[in-house]
Amino acid sequence: MTHLPKLLSAVAMVSSLIACGVATEETSTTKIVGGRLVENGDLEVLSTVALTSRGRAFCSGTLIRENVVVTAGHCLGGRTPDITFGLSDRTGTTVRASRAIRNPEGFDVGLVILAEAPPSWARPVTILEDDFVLEAGDPLILAGFGQTSGSGGSSGRLKTVTTIFDQISVEAKEVWFGPTPGLSACRGDSGGPMYVKKSNEIGEDSLFLLGSTIGGFRPPACSGSGRYADSRAHRDWILSVIGE
């Protein structure tokens, strides 16, 4: 199990990713590295969304209820964003949000409440159950609208990549992935999902939310390891906000 001193030391190494860790809507440009473009029919497109401003993606997020998106807290430093569904921030369906809520304890997780209904084809995902056991090396699916390299610009197109589970930091309420060199989340993927793919109660392949992107910690940036807020550890706060 990862301890807080080790975590803090790791965080100190990530000065090159500060823009991803504390960015506002104007500065966050967090895209998947080394993956593939998501297509219509892929599970990722049903629940992975872009946080947009003036029609451009600046962060990513996950639909967990018909009117609730979970994302990174640092993506909500400015005004309440719009939420765009689909394969691209240019061609997707954009809906307005009524408010944005950051975690009051300072964890890098936040919620966006929609003011309008999502597209009829959108499907919220469920947060992974607490008793699901992950072992080092288990596959994890990352998705987002961010950069495709550590130095490139964001195209605003939804990508996905498969990486591996590393460990959970209980104290920091985080999930770590990697190392998988060349396969990573990057700037602009901030707030985007870490999924576990498994069968649902009726035997169909489904995605379950494990975490939301907060940044990387092993230089160079976007190189194949990173940190996600553990959605299971934040479940109680999320449910308290949405009234469940």
Protein Blocks (a to p, Z undefined) as FASTA:
>chain_A
ZZfklmmmmmmmmmmmmmmmmpcfklmccdcehiacddehiaklmmpccddeehiafbdc
ddfbfkbccddfklmmmccddddedjbfklmccdddfbdcddfklpacdddddfbdcdfk
bccdddddfklccdehiacddddjbdfbfkbccehiacddddddfbdcfklopacedjde
hiacdehjgoiacddddddfkopacdddfbdcfbdfbdcehilpacdddfklmmmmmmmm
noZZ
